[in-house]
Amino acid sequence: MKIAFIGLGNMGGGMATNLVKAGHEVRAFDLAEPALAAARENGCETFTDAKEAVAGAEAVVSMLPNGGIVKVVFENDVIGHAPEGAILLDCSTIDVATAREVIAAAEEAGYAMVDAPVSGGIAAAAGGTLTFMVGGSEQAFQRAEPILQAMGKAVIHAGDAGNGQAAKICNNMLLAIQMIGTCEAFTMAQKLGLDPQTFYDISSVSSGQCWSMTSYCPVPGVGPQSPSDNGYQGGFATALMLKDLRLAMEAAETAGSPTPLGAHAKELYEAFATENGGLDFSAIIKTLR
């Protein structure tokens, strides 16, 4: 299948490469020449104009920084330039309202489209083990699913347009809250004289167990390897977690849904991100030590 891929950053580059590995013909576009060069090395055909990349494509996948950019790219470079029968997939994490607006515009122009944000960091994007939360019609989902399966380990239909984004921001709000709680528990355990490994051995098989502890422990040398073992480099940047928390708070306000812990998590990550935005979000444990 001819697939245009727009946005070859830390996540998009690995995703596009996995589409090539799955046997697809990938037509890649990015504004940065180093990203295009890496894509060429990994088997993509590259373009310096998004309109040229989507011309003749049977599918268009995008991985972009925010909703404003997604809206501009689809309005100016995709809708009306990709063949009308193409399936459009936006894997960016953006606000629910913009996702629904862009999909409505695409459908009005005769396209099928889904929002399909991801769970999993840079390593998962490179390894093809992302989880996709997909919003859109059943027909659009069925067309998008095989493409997403080439880039991930799980593809889940979340419901109508925008529901993929809803699932993503709710999930990441929960993750942020859990990580702060995990950091607090480990820090208090140490200050009470409990060895971190011993606390992990107990809590990881008790009622306090959660993913932030057993799969992504914020304490170096405890549990499976995680960014804490590499000076909190790599993984999921604090700045990206903060972005998702802000999206979650916007959505909560729109929906009239109370999120007191989510709001406090956003405040804590805002303060931490001032000087530590590039570190993995688990590095927030530094504020407690």
TORFI-940139 format. One record per residue: residue in one letter; x, y, z of N, C-alpha, C, CB in turn. Coordinates in steps of 0.1 Angstrom, whole numbers, plus 5000, padded with zeros to 4 digits. Glycine has a CB too. Example, Ala and Ser with C-alpha at 12.3 -4.5 7.8 and 13.67 -1.06 7.14 Angstrom:
2
a513249435078512349555078513249675078511349555090 s512849785071513749895071512950005079514149945057 
//
This chain:
289
m500849885000500050005000500950125000499150005012 k500550234992501250364993500750445004501050434979 i501650475014501250545026502050675027501350455038 a501450785028502050915030502250925046501351035024 f503350965050503550985065504051125067504650875070 i503351205075503651345077504051365092502451435074 g505251405094505751425108506751315112504651435117 l508051335111509051235113509851255125509951215100 g509251305136509951335148510351205155509151425157 n510551225169511051105177510050985175511151145191 m508751015175507850905174507550865159506550945180 g507350965151506950945137508050875129506651075130 g509250905132510350835124510350685126511750895129 g510250645138510150495140508850435135510250465155 m507750505136506550455130506550435115505350545134 a507150535108507250525094508150405090507850655088 t509250385097510150275095509450145096511350285104 n508550135106507850005108506849975096507150005121 l506350085091505450065079506250015067504750195075 v507550065066508350015055508649865057509650095054 k508949825070509349695073508149595070509749685088 a506949655071505749575069505449555054504549635076 g506249625046506149605031505349715024505449485028 h505049825031504349935025505350035018503550015036 e504850105008505650205002505350335009505250214986 v506350395016506150505025506650635018506750485038 r505750735017506150865011506150965023505050905000 a507350995027507551065040507751215038508651005048 f507151295047507351445047507651495061506151515041 d508651585062508951655074509551785070509851575084 l509551885079510152015076511652005079509552125085 a512151915087513551905090514251805081513651855105 e515351855075516151765066516751655073517151855060 p517251665086517851545092516851435094518351585106 a515551475096514451375098514251305084513151435103 l514251385074514051325060515251235057513951435050 a516451275060517651195057517551055065518951265062 a517151055077516950935085515850845078516550965100 a514850905074513750835067514250765055512550925064 r515050835047515550775034516450655038516450885027 e517250665048518150555052517350435056519050605063 n516050465061515250355065514250305055514450395078 g514450345042513650295031512450375027513150165035 c512250495032511150585028511550665016510750675039 e510550695008510750794997510450935004509950764984 t511251035002511051155010510651275001512251195018 f509851365007509351484999509551605008507851464995 t509751725002509851845009508551925008511051935003 d507551865002506251935001505151825005505951984986 a504351855015503351765019502351725009502651815032 k501951825000501051794990501551684980500751924982 e502851694977503451594968503551454975504851634964 a503751454988503851324995502451254995504251355010 v501351334996500051264997499451234983499051355005 a500051294973499451264960499651124956500251354949 g498551054953498550914949498550824961499750894941 a498550874973498650784984497350714987499150864997 e497350594991496150524995495750545010496250374993 a496750595018496550625032497450735035496750505041 v497050825045497850925050497950915065497351075046 v499150905071499350905085500051025090500050775089 s499551085100500251205105500651195120499451335103 m501751245124502251245138502851385141503251135141 l501951475146502351615146502251675160501451705137 p502851795163503051835177501751885184503951945177 n500751945177499651995184498452005174499952135190 g497252045180496052045172496052155162494952075181 g496652275165496752375155497452335142497452495161 i498552265144499352215132498552115125500752165137 v497952025132497151915126496051975117496451825136 k495352075122494252145115494752205102493552245123 v495852275103496452345091496952245081497652435096 v497652145085498152045076497051975068499051945083 f496051935075494951865069494151955060494051795079 e493852075064493052175056493852215044492752295064 n495152235045495952295034496652195025496952385040 d497052075031497951985024497351845021499251975031 v496351815029495851675027494451665021495751605041 i493551735027492151725021492151805008491151795031 g491651734997491651784984492951754976491451934985 h493951704983495251674976495451524976496351744983 a495151454987495151304987494051254979495151255001 p494151144972493051084965491751074974493350954959 e490651094968489351094976489150964984488251124968 g489650854978489350724985490350694996489450614974 a491350774998492350745008491750745022493550855008 i492350665031492050665045493050755052492050515051 l492550845061493350935068493450895083492851085066 l494650895088494850855102495750965109495550715103 d495251035119496051125127496451065140495251265129 c497751035142498150975154498751075164499250875151 s498551205162499051305171498151305184498951445165 t498651355195497851375206497451525207498651345220 i496151545205495551685204494251695211495351725189 d493651815212492451825219491251755211492151975221 v490351715219489151635214488451725203488251595225 a488151845206487351935197488051945184487152075204 t489351965183490051985170490051855163491452025173 a490251735170490151605163488851585156490451495173 r487751625163486451605157486151695146485351625168 e486651825147486551915136487251875124487052055141 v488451825125489251785113488651665107490751755117 i488151565115487551445109486251485102487251345120 a485451575108484251625101484451685088483451715110 a485551765087485951835074486351725064487051935077 a487151625069487551525060486451445054488551425067 e485451405063484351325059483451405049483551285071 e483351535052482551625043483151625029482451765048 a484451615028485151615015485251475009486551665017 g484651375016484551235010485551135015484651244996 y486351175025487351085030486851005043488651165034 a487450895045487350825058488550865067487150665056 m488250895080489350935088489150895102489451095088 v490250865109490250835124491250915131490550685126 d491050935144492050985153492550865160491551095163 a493950855161494550735166495750765174494850635155 p495650835185496750865194497350745200496350965205 v498550755205499350635209499650635224500550615201 s499850515229500450505242501750425240499450425252 g502850475247504150415244505050515240504050295234 g506350505244507350615241508050585228508250625252 i509250645228510150645216510550495213511350735218 a510850425223511350285222510150205216511750225235 a508950225220507850145215507550185201506550175224 a507750315197507550355183508550285174507650515182 a509750285179510850215171510650065170512150245177 g510150005181509949865182508649815177510149825196 g507749905173506449855168505549805178506649755157 t505649855191504849795202503949905208505749735212 l503550005200502650105205501250045207502550225195 t500450115215499050095217498350205210498550075232 f497350175201496550285194495150285200496550265179 m494750405204493350425208492650505196493250515221 v491650445190491150485177489750535178491250375167 g489550665174488150715173487750735158488150855180 g486550695155486050715142484950605139487150695131 s484350615127483250515124483850375123482650555110 e482950275124483450135124484050105110482250045126 q483550165099484050145086485450205085483150205075 a485650325090486950385090487950305098486850535095 f487550265110488350185119488850055112487650145132 q487949985105488349865098489349885088487149795092 r489350005081490350035071491650075077489750145061 a491550145088492750195095493550085103492450305104 e492749985108493349885117494549815111492349785120 p494549765099495749695094497049785093495449635080 i496749905090497950005090498550025104497550135084 l497650045113498050065127498749935133496850105136 q498249815129498849695134500249675130498049575129 a500649745119502049735115502949815124502149785100 m502349905132503149995140502949965155502850135137 g502049875159501749855173501449715177500649945177 k501249695190500949565196499449555199501749545208 a498749675200497349675203496649785196497049685218 v495549765189494749865182493349845188494849845167 i492849955195491549945201490650055196491749955217 h489450015192488450105188487750165200487350045178 a487850295201487350365213485950425211488250475218 g485450415198484150475195484250585185483550535208 d483350675186483250775175484450875174481950855178 a484350955164485451055162485851135175485151145150 g487051145178487551215189487651125202486651325192 n487051005202487150925213488550865216486150815212 g489350855205490750815207491450915215491450795193 q491251045212491951145220491451145234491651285214 a490151125236489551125250490151015258488051095249 a490350895252490950785259492450815262490950655250 k493150875253494550905255494751005267495150965243 i493951115267494251215278493751165291493551345274 c492651085291492251025304493250925309490850955303 n493850845300494850745304496050815310495250655292 n496550925303497750985307497551075320498251075296 m496351125322496051195334496251095346494651255334 l495650975344495750865354497250825356494950745350 l497950815346499450785347500150885355500050765333 a499951015352500651125359500351115374500151255354 i499051095377498651085391499350965398497151075393 q499350855391499950725397501450745399499650615388 m502150815389503550835390503850915402504150895377 i503151025404503451115416503251035429502551235416 g502150955430501950875441503050765444500550805440 t503450705433504550615434505850675439504850545420 c506150795434507350875438507250905453507550995430 e506050945457505850985471506050865480504451045473 a505550745476505550625484507050585486504750515478 f507750575475509150535475510050625484509750525461 t509750765482510550855490510250845505510250995485 m508950825509508650815523509150685528507150825524 a509150575520509650445525511150465528509450335514 q511950525519513350545522513550625534514050605510 k512850735536513050825548512650755561512250945546 l511750645560511450575571512350455574510050515570 g513450445565514450345567514250215560514550315581 l513250215550512950095543513750095530511450085540 d514449985527515249975515514249975503516049845515 p514650055492513750065480513349935474514350155470 q514349845473514149715467513149635475515449635465 t513349645488512449565497511049625496512949575512 f510849755496509549815494508949765481509649965495 y509749765470509249725457508749575458510349735447 d509549495464509249355465507849335472510349275473 i507649415482506349405490505249465482506549475503 s505349595478504249665472503949615458504549815471 s504849565451504649525437503749395437505949485430 v503549335448502649215449501549245459503449085453 s501349365462500349405472499349505466500949465485 s498449565473497449655468497849785462496449675479 g499149825465499649945460500249925446500750005469 q500249805441500849775428500249865417500749625424 c501049915408500549985396501649985385500150135399 w501350025373502350015362503550105365501650065349 s503250225371504350315374505450255383503850445380 m504950165391505950095400506549975393505250045413 t505749885388506249755383506849755369505249655384 s506549855361507049855347507949975345505949855338 y507850085354508450205350508950275363507550305343 c509550195372509950245385510750375385510650135393 p510450475393511150605392512450595401510350715397 v512750485407513950465415514950385408513650405429 p516150435405517250365398517550235404518450445397 g517750125396518149995401517049915407519150015411 v515849955406514749885412513749845401513949965423 g513349725400512349685390513049675376511249775389 p512249655365512749645352513449775348511549615342 q514349765338515049885334514049985329516049845323 s514350115333513450225330514350355328512350245341 p513750465324514650585323515350625336513750695318 s514850585347515550625360516950565360514750575372 d517150455353518450385352519350455343518250235349 n518850555335519650625326519650775328519250595311 g519650815341519550955344518351025340520751025338 y517250945339515950995334515951055320515451105344 q516851005312516951035298516050945290518351035293 g515550985279514650905270513250885277515350765268 g512550795272511250765277510250875273511250765292 f509350915282508351015279508651145286506950955284 a508951245278509451375284508451435293509851465273 t508851505303508051575312507151685305508851645323 a507751745295507051845287505851785280508051915277 l506051665275504951595268503851555278505451475260 m504251505290503251475300502451595304503951415312 l503151715305502451835308501451875297503451945311 k501851855285500951885274499751805275501651855260 d499851675278498651585279497851625291499151445280 l498451665302497651705314496851835311498551735326 r497451925303496752045300495552015291497652145293 l495751925281494651885273493551815281495151785262 a493951735291492951675300492151775308493651575309 m492851875313492151975321491152055312493152065328 e491552085299490652155290489452075287491452185277 a489651945285488551855282487651835295489051715278 a488251835306487451815319486551935321488351795331 e487152055318486352175320485152185310487152305317 t485452145297484352135287483252035291484952095273 a483651925296482751815300482051835313483451685300 g482551935321482051955335482351845344480551975334 s483551785342483951665350485051705360484551555341 p484751685373485751725384486951635383485051715397 t488151705383489451635383490451695393490051625369 p490151695406491051755416492451705416490451745430 l492551575415493951515415494651545401493951365417 g493851535391494451575378494951715377493451555367 a494151805383494551945383495851965392493452035389 h495851895403497051915412498351855405496851845425 a498151735398499251685390499751775380498751545383 k498851845373499251945363500052055370497952005356 e499652105381500452205388501852165392499652255401 l501952035397503251985400504151965388503051855407 y503551925377504351905365504752035359503651815355 e503852135360504152275355505452325362502952365356 a505452315375506552365383507852285379506252355398 f507752155378508852075375509452095361508551925377 a508552115352508952135338509652255335507752125329 t509652355344510252485341511752465338510152575354 e512452375345513852345343514152205339514652385356 n513052115339513351975336512451915325513151895349 g511951995316511051955306511551845297510652065297 g512851825296513451725287513651595294514751775282 l513551595307513751465315512451385314514151495329 d512551255316511451165317510551205328511851015318 f509251185326508251235336508451175350506851215331 s509051055351509350995364510351065372509750845361 a511051155365512151235373511451325383512951305363 i510151345383509551425392509851385407508051435390 i510351265408510751215422511851305427511251075421 k512551375419513651465423513051575432514351525411 t511851615430511251725438510951675452509951775431 l510951555455510651495468511851465476509751375466 r512951455470514151405477514851515485515151345468 
//
